[in-house]
Amino acid sequence: MGKGLRRALALGISFFATALAGELFLRLRSARPMTVVLKDSEIHVVDERLGYRMVPNRQAKNVKTNSLALRGPEVALEKPKNGYRILCVGDSITFGEAASCNETTYPAVLERKLNERFDPPREIQVLNAGVMGYASLQCRRWLEELLPRLKPDLVLLCAGTNDFHFSRQRGWHAEMSWTTPRDAWSLDESFLLDELRGRFTDIPHRPLPRLLDAYKENVSAAIAQARAQGSAIALLDLPSLFSEHMSEAAVEVVKANGFRLAERESFVTFRNAWREVAENTGTPVIPTGLEFEVGGKEGLLVDLFHPNDRGYERMVEVLAPAVSRLIR
């Protein structure tokens, strides 16, 4: 073997070893199970099936949970005789991460507004089963657990923001292992190429096809579970600062939160998957007043996705009439 060929071979091996080391480093760095992220929180406890769950009867800062590990006041398992029960399932948007207290989350505000709309009055309960950080998989499993216990008349499901985050932080999804043979090691799923694109180009992090398929499967299963229990179900459109026409202030908020404007493309991909499931299953999608088509949301969200108290008031202004039409 000639000297030049040996040098080229050595350089090739060195390049491959460096790229492989970079790929492994990035995968290990991002492959954090959800239990690592929130297990030490005052209001969460590690759970084998869900990764973690809320702690019942816990008071921490502005959050209070009841004996069912839901955010809000105590509620009996049995519905009132003339009552109507709505179960809100989702992630930190439903939970109310940026809400100042339990009473300003969207389920709490929605309960008050709905009870004002009916004459003669009905006892309408709106229960907050949102959990910070839950993706569609956890929402599906949490709903499966709650349905036979609470027997809601209507389920409002709002999930997808964390699945979108997982598409950016590859390897973080609970059941999308980066050690999986074949698909997980394709160039399309390379952590290194994704990192280089993010640093040197304006190409957005593309959602993994496997992740989108799992997302649609989980949402479809949640819909089927609710209907099998005899509950109606509707999906809430995903609140987001992303919109077709964004102000300079909104763009700055996007950048301050570690996103690029090009990430709108990935967000819309997830949102379209949400709507595809709704269409395929005949499930209504209810606007939130903070969805992609709506501009001028800067004062209503504290970051890209989380409404503040005014944002939740705005959500309920839009939600209440639509939900009222679903109440039988």
C-alpha positions in Angstrom: 0.0 0.0 0.0 1.4 3.4 -1.0 2.2 6.1 1.5 -0.5 8.4 0.1 -3.1 5.7 0.3 -2.2 4.9 3.9 -2.4 8.5 4.8 -5.9 8.8 3.1 -7.0 5.7 4.9 -5.8 7.0 8.3 -7.5 10.3 7.7 -10.7 8.5 6.8 -10.6 6.3 9.9 -9.8 9.4 12.1 -12.7 11.3 10.5 -15.1 8.4 11.0 -14.0 7.8 14.6 -14.4 11.6 15.4 -17.9 11.7 13.8 -19.0 8.5 15.7 -17.7 9.9 18.9 -19.6 13.2 18.3 -22.7 11.3 17.4 -22.5 9.2 20.6 -21.8 12.2 22.8 -24.8 14.2 21.5 -27.1 11.2 21.9 -26.0 10.6 25.4 -26.3 14.2 26.3 -29.9 14.5 25.0 -31.2 11.1 26.0 -32.6 12.1 29.4 -35.7 10.3 30.5 -38.4 12.5 31.8 -37.9 11.1 35.4 -34.6 12.8 35.5 -36.1 16.2 34.6 -39.0 16.4 37.1 -38.6 13.6 39.7 -37.1 16.0 42.3 -40.0 18.5 42.0 -42.0 19.0 45.2 -45.2 18.0 43.4 -44.0 14.9 41.4 -43.0 11.4 42.2 -41.4 8.8 40.0 -43.8 6.3 38.4 -42.9 3.2 36.4 -45.8 3.5 34.0 -46.0 7.3 33.5 -42.3 8.2 34.2 -43.6 10.5 37.0 -47.0 11.6 38.3 -48.4 14.3 40.6 -48.3 13.8 44.3 -51.8 13.9 45.9 -52.7 16.4 48.6 -49.6 18.5 48.1 -49.2 22.3 48.5 -46.2 23.8 46.8 -45.9 27.5 46.2 -49.0 28.4 44.0 -50.0 24.8 43.3 -52.3 22.6 45.3 -53.3 19.1 44.4 -56.3 17.1 45.7 -56.5 13.5 46.8 -56.8 12.4 43.1 -53.5 14.1 42.3 -55.3 16.7 40.1 -54.6 20.4 40.4 -57.6 22.0 42.1 -60.1 21.5 44.9 -61.2 18.2 46.3 -63.8 16.4 44.2 -65.8 13.3 44.8 -65.5 10.3 42.5 -69.2 10.2 42.0 -70.7 13.0 39.8 -73.5 15.2 41.2 -76.9 13.9 40.3 -77.7 16.8 37.9 -74.0 17.5 37.2 -71.8 17.4 34.1 -68.1 16.5 34.3 -65.4 17.7 32.0 -61.9 16.3 32.3 -59.1 18.4 30.9 -56.0 16.3 30.0 -52.7 17.6 28.7 -49.3 19.0 29.6 -48.1 22.2 31.3 -50.6 24.3 29.2 -53.5 22.5 30.8 -51.8 22.3 34.2 -51.1 26.0 34.1 -47.4 26.3 34.5 -47.5 30.1 34.2 -50.8 30.6 36.0 -50.6 32.6 39.2 -52.7 30.1 41.2 -55.1 27.2 40.8 -58.0 29.5 40.2 -56.5 31.2 37.1 -55.8 28.0 35.1 -58.0 27.5 32.1 -60.0 24.5 33.6 -60.8 26.6 36.6 -61.8 29.7 34.6 -63.8 27.5 32.2 -65.7 26.0 35.0 -66.8 29.4 36.3 -67.7 30.7 32.9 -69.7 27.6 31.9 -71.7 27.6 35.2 -72.6 31.2 34.4 -74.0 30.3 31.0 -76.7 27.9 31.9 -80.2 28.9 33.1 -81.5 27.0 35.0 -78.1 26.3 36.5 -76.3 23.0 36.1 -73.4 21.9 38.3 -70.6 21.7 35.8 -67.3 20.4 37.0 -64.1 21.0 35.0 -61.2 18.9 36.4 -57.6 19.8 35.7 -55.6 16.6 34.9 -52.8 18.4 33.2 -49.2 17.4 34.2 -46.1 19.4 33.4 -43.9 17.8 30.8 -46.4 15.1 29.7 -46.2 14.1 26.0 -48.9 12.3 24.1 -47.8 8.9 25.5 -48.2 10.0 29.1 -51.5 11.8 28.4 -52.9 8.6 26.8 -51.9 6.5 29.8 -53.0 9.0 32.4 -56.4 9.3 30.6 -56.7 5.5 30.5 -56.3 5.5 34.3 -58.7 8.4 35.0 -61.6 7.5 32.7 -63.1 4.5 34.7 -62.6 6.4 38.0 -64.0 9.8 37.1 -66.4 8.8 34.3 -66.4 12.3 32.6 -69.1 13.3 30.2 -66.6 15.2 28.1 -62.8 15.1 27.7 -60.8 18.1 26.5 -57.4 16.9 25.3 -54.5 19.4 24.6 -51.1 17.7 24.0 -48.4 18.0 21.4 -46.1 20.8 22.7 -43.8 18.3 24.4 -43.8 15.9 21.5 -42.6 18.9 19.4 -39.9 19.5 22.0 -38.8 15.9 21.8 -38.4 16.3 18.0 -35.8 18.9 18.8 -34.1 17.1 21.6 -33.7 13.8 20.0 -33.6 10.7 22.2 -35.7 12.3 25.0 -38.9 10.6 24.1 -39.7 7.8 26.6 -40.1 5.1 24.0 -38.0 6.4 21.0 -34.7 4.8 22.0 -31.7 6.0 20.1 -30.2 2.5 20.5 -32.9 1.0 18.3 -31.2 -0.7 15.3 -31.7 0.5 11.7 -34.1 3.5 11.7 -32.5 5.3 14.7 -29.1 5.2 13.0 -30.1 6.5 9.6 -28.7 9.8 8.4 -32.1 11.3 8.7 -32.0 10.7 12.5 -28.3 11.7 13.0 -27.9 13.9 16.1 -24.6 15.2 14.7 -26.0 16.3 11.4 -29.0 17.9 13.2 -26.5 19.8 15.5 -24.5 21.0 12.5 -27.6 22.1 10.6 -28.7 24.0 13.7 -25.4 25.8 14.2 -24.5 26.7 10.6 -27.8 26.8 8.6 -31.4 28.0 9.1 -32.8 24.5 8.4 -35.2 23.6 11.2 -34.9 20.4 13.3 -37.2 18.0 11.4 -39.7 15.9 13.3 -38.7 12.2 13.2 -41.2 10.2 11.1 -41.3 7.5 13.9 -42.1 10.2 16.4 -44.9 11.7 14.3 -46.4 8.2 13.9 -46.3 7.6 17.6 -47.9 10.9 18.3 -50.8 10.2 16.0 -51.1 6.7 17.4 -51.3 8.0 21.0 -53.8 10.7 20.2 -56.0 8.3 18.3 -55.8 5.8 21.1 -56.8 8.4 23.7 -59.9 9.3 21.5 -60.8 5.6 21.3 -60.4 5.2 25.1 -62.7 8.1 25.9 -65.4 6.9 23.5 -65.2 3.3 24.8 -65.9 4.7 28.3 -68.9 6.6 26.9 -67.3 10.1 27.1 -67.4 12.6 24.3 -64.0 14.1 23.4 -62.7 17.2 21.7 -59.2 18.4 21.0 -58.0 21.9 21.8 -55.8 23.6 19.2 -52.3 24.1 20.3 -51.5 27.6 21.8 -48.3 29.0 20.4 -46.5 32.3 19.8 -45.7 31.0 16.3 -47.9 32.4 13.7 -47.9 33.1 9.9 -47.1 36.8 10.4 -45.0 37.5 13.5 -44.1 40.9 15.0 -40.5 41.8 15.8 -41.3 41.4 19.5 -42.6 37.8 18.9 -39.5 36.9 16.9 -37.3 38.1 19.8 -39.3 36.0 22.3 -38.7 33.0 20.0 -34.9 33.6 19.9 -34.8 34.3 23.7 -36.3 30.8 24.3 -33.7 29.0 22.3 -35.8 28.5 19.1 -35.2 29.7 15.6 -38.0 31.2 13.4 -37.6 28.2 11.1 -38.9 26.0 13.8 -42.4 27.1 12.8 -42.2 24.5 10.1 -41.7 21.7 12.6 -44.5 23.1 14.8 -46.9 23.3 12.0 -46.0 19.7 11.0 -47.1 18.5 14.5 -50.2 20.7 14.4 -51.2 19.2 11.1 -50.7 15.7 12.5 -53.1 16.7 15.4 -55.7 17.9 12.9 -55.2 14.8 10.7 -56.1 12.6 13.6 -59.1 14.8 14.4 -60.4 14.5 10.8 -59.7 10.7 10.6 -61.6 10.1 13.9 -64.4 12.6 13.4 -63.2 14.5 16.5 -63.9 18.3 16.9 -61.0 20.7 17.2 -61.7 23.7 19.4 -59.8 26.9 18.8 -58.1 28.5 21.8 -57.8 32.0 20.6 -54.0 31.5 20.8 -53.5 29.2 17.8 -51.3 29.6 14.8 -53.6 31.8 12.8 -53.9 34.4 15.6 -51.3 37.2 15.8 -50.6 39.7 18.5 -50.3 37.1 21.3 -47.1 38.5 22.9 -48.8 39.8 26.0 -50.8 36.6 26.5 -48.0 34.0 26.6 -44.9 34.1 28.9 -42.9 32.2 26.3 -43.7 30.3 23.1 -46.5 28.1 24.5 -47.6 29.0 28.1 -50.4 31.4 28.6 -50.4 33.8 31.6 -53.5 34.6 33.5 -54.7 37.0 30.8 -53.9 34.4 28.2 -56.1 31.8 30.0 -58.9 34.4 30.2 -58.6 34.8 26.4 -58.6 31.1 25.9 -61.8 30.7 27.9 -63.5 33.5 26.0 -63.1 31.3 22.9 -63.6 27.9 24.5 -66.7 28.5 26.6 -69.2 29.0 23.7 -67.7 26.0 21.8 -67.7 23.7 24.8 -71.3 24.9 25.8 -72.5 23.5 22.4 -71.0 20.1 23.3 -72.7 19.8 26.7 -75.8 17.6 26.4 
